[in-house]
Amino acid sequence: MEPFIIERTFNAPAIQVWKAITNNDDLKKWYFNLPEFKAQKGYEFSFIGGEKDGEQYTHLCRVTEVIPGKKLSYSWQYQGYEGYSEVSLELFDLGDQTRLVLTHTGLDSFPKHPSFARKSFEAGWTHIIGKTLKEFVEA
Protein backbone atom coordinates (compact mmCIF):
# COMPACT_ATOMS: atom_id res chain seq x y z
CA MET A 1 0.00 0.00 0.00
CA GLU A 2 1.18 3.51 -0.75
CA PRO A 3 2.10 5.63 2.26
CA PHE A 4 -0.33 8.35 3.29
CA ILE A 5 1.20 11.78 2.57
CA ILE A 6 -0.23 15.17 3.48
CA GLU A 7 1.45 18.45 2.70
CA ARG A 8 0.51 21.88 4.06
CA THR A 9 2.12 25.32 4.02
CA PHE A 10 1.78 27.40 7.18
CA ASN A 11 2.11 31.15 7.59
CA ALA A 12 4.72 30.68 10.32
CA PRO A 13 8.53 30.39 10.32
CA ALA A 14 10.10 26.91 10.46
CA ILE A 15 11.54 27.47 13.95
CA GLN A 16 8.00 28.05 15.26
CA VAL A 17 6.60 24.95 13.52
CA TRP A 18 9.55 22.87 14.79
CA LYS A 19 8.82 23.99 18.35
CA ALA A 20 5.13 23.09 17.87
CA ILE A 21 5.99 19.51 16.82
CA THR A 22 8.74 18.90 19.40
CA ASN A 23 7.87 20.86 22.56
CA ASN A 24 5.56 18.90 24.84
CA ASP A 25 3.73 21.97 26.17
CA ASP A 26 2.94 22.95 22.57
CA LEU A 27 2.04 19.39 21.54
CA LYS A 28 -0.63 19.27 24.26
CA LYS A 29 -2.35 22.27 22.68
CA TRP A 30 -2.82 20.86 19.17
CA TYR A 31 -1.88 17.15 19.09
CA PHE A 32 -2.42 14.68 21.93
CA ASN A 33 -1.94 15.03 25.66
CA LEU A 34 1.43 13.28 25.94
CA PRO A 35 2.59 12.74 29.51
CA GLU A 36 6.10 13.53 28.30
CA PHE A 37 7.90 13.96 24.99
CA LYS A 38 11.50 14.47 23.89
CA ALA A 39 12.68 14.90 20.30
CA GLN A 40 15.51 12.46 20.92
CA LYS A 41 16.23 9.27 18.97
CA GLY A 42 15.12 6.21 20.96
CA TYR A 43 12.74 8.17 23.19
CA GLU A 44 9.54 6.17 23.80
CA PHE A 45 6.16 7.78 24.36
CA SER A 46 2.54 6.71 24.37
CA PHE A 47 -0.86 8.32 24.30
CA ILE A 48 -4.52 7.35 24.14
CA GLY A 49 -6.66 8.39 21.19
CA GLY A 50 -9.24 7.05 18.81
CA GLU A 51 -12.75 7.58 17.60
CA LYS A 52 -14.74 10.48 19.00
CA ASP A 53 -17.27 8.96 21.40
CA GLY A 54 -15.98 5.55 20.38
CA GLU A 55 -13.16 3.11 20.94
CA GLN A 56 -9.90 4.47 22.33
CA TYR A 57 -6.48 2.94 21.63
CA THR A 58 -3.12 3.15 23.33
CA HIS A 59 -0.55 4.31 20.78
CA LEU A 60 3.01 3.13 21.40
CA CYS A 61 5.67 5.25 19.73
CA ARG A 62 9.46 5.57 19.60
CA VAL A 63 11.42 8.44 18.06
CA THR A 64 13.44 6.98 15.17
CA GLU A 65 15.03 10.07 13.59
CA VAL A 66 15.64 13.69 14.54
CA ILE A 67 17.23 16.29 12.28
CA PRO A 68 16.80 19.47 14.35
CA GLY A 69 14.62 22.04 12.64
CA LYS A 70 14.01 19.75 9.66
CA LYS A 71 12.70 16.24 10.38
CA LEU A 72 11.08 14.21 13.16
CA SER A 73 10.14 10.54 12.69
CA TYR A 74 8.62 8.04 15.08
CA SER A 75 7.17 4.56 15.06
CA TRP A 76 3.41 4.14 15.58
CA GLN A 77 1.89 0.94 16.93
CA TYR A 78 -1.22 0.01 18.87
CA GLN A 79 -1.04 -1.83 22.18
CA GLY A 80 -2.59 -5.28 21.79
CA TYR A 81 -2.74 -5.18 17.97
CA GLU A 82 -0.45 -6.35 15.18
CA GLY A 83 1.19 -3.87 12.90
CA TYR A 84 4.03 -1.38 12.71
CA SER A 85 4.00 1.98 11.02
CA GLU A 86 6.12 5.10 10.97
CA VAL A 87 5.24 8.79 10.92
CA SER A 88 7.66 11.33 9.50
CA LEU A 89 7.26 15.10 9.62
CA GLU A 90 9.59 17.08 7.37
CA LEU A 91 9.85 20.88 7.45
CA PHE A 92 10.91 23.08 4.57
CA ASP A 93 11.86 26.65 5.51
CA LEU A 94 10.24 29.16 3.14
CA GLY A 95 11.19 32.26 5.15
CA ASP A 96 7.99 33.56 6.74
CA GLN A 97 6.27 30.29 5.78
CA THR A 98 6.95 26.61 6.35
CA ARG A 99 5.97 23.66 4.18
CA LEU A 100 5.31 20.53 6.26
CA VAL A 101 5.16 17.09 4.66
CA LEU A 102 3.80 14.28 6.83
CA THR A 103 4.32 10.72 5.59
CA HIS A 104 2.70 7.75 7.38
CA THR A 105 4.02 4.39 6.12
CA GLY A 106 3.00 0.85 7.08
CA LEU A 107 -0.74 1.41 7.36
CA ASP A 108 -1.41 -1.91 5.60
CA SER A 109 0.32 -3.77 8.48
CA PHE A 110 -2.59 -3.05 10.85
CA PRO A 111 -5.58 -5.40 11.27
CA LYS A 112 -8.53 -4.98 8.92
CA HIS A 113 -10.67 -2.85 11.23
CA PRO A 114 -12.55 0.42 10.54
CA SER A 115 -10.43 2.34 13.10
CA PHE A 116 -7.25 1.27 11.27
CA ALA A 117 -8.57 1.86 7.74
CA ARG A 118 -6.64 4.23 5.49
CA LYS A 119 -9.61 6.62 5.32
CA SER A 120 -9.53 6.89 9.12
CA PHE A 121 -5.85 7.96 9.00
CA GLU A 122 -6.58 10.34 6.11
CA ALA A 123 -9.38 12.02 8.09
CA GLY A 124 -7.32 12.15 11.28
CA TRP A 125 -4.14 13.58 9.75
CA THR A 126 -6.08 16.02 7.56
CA HIS A 127 -7.74 17.41 10.70
CA ILE A 128 -4.59 17.36 12.84
CA ILE A 129 -2.19 18.85 10.28
CA GLY A 130 -4.62 20.89 8.19
CA LYS A 131 -6.66 22.37 11.04
CA THR A 132 -5.33 22.04 14.61
CA LEU A 133 -1.60 22.45 13.87
CA LYS A 134 -2.30 25.17 11.28
CA GLU A 135 -4.47 27.15 13.71
CA PHE A 136 -1.90 26.71 16.51
CA VAL A 137 1.17 27.91 14.57
CA GLU A 138 -0.67 30.71 12.77
CA ALA A 139 -2.35 32.11 15.93
DARA-V788103 format. One record per run of one state. SS is the DSSP state (H for helix, E for strand, L for the rest). FROM is the first residue (numbers start at 1). TO is the last residue. If there is no record, write none. Layout:
((SS:FROM:TO) (SS:FROM:TO))
//
This chain:
((L:1:3) (E:4:10) (L:11:13) (H:14:22) (L:23:23) (H:24:30) (L:31:43) (E:44:50) (L:51:55) (E:56:67) (L:68:70) (E:71:78) (L:79:84) (E:85:93) (L:94:97) (E:98:105) (L:106:106) (H:107:109) (L:110:113) (H:114:116) (L:117:117) (H:118:138) (L:139:139))
//
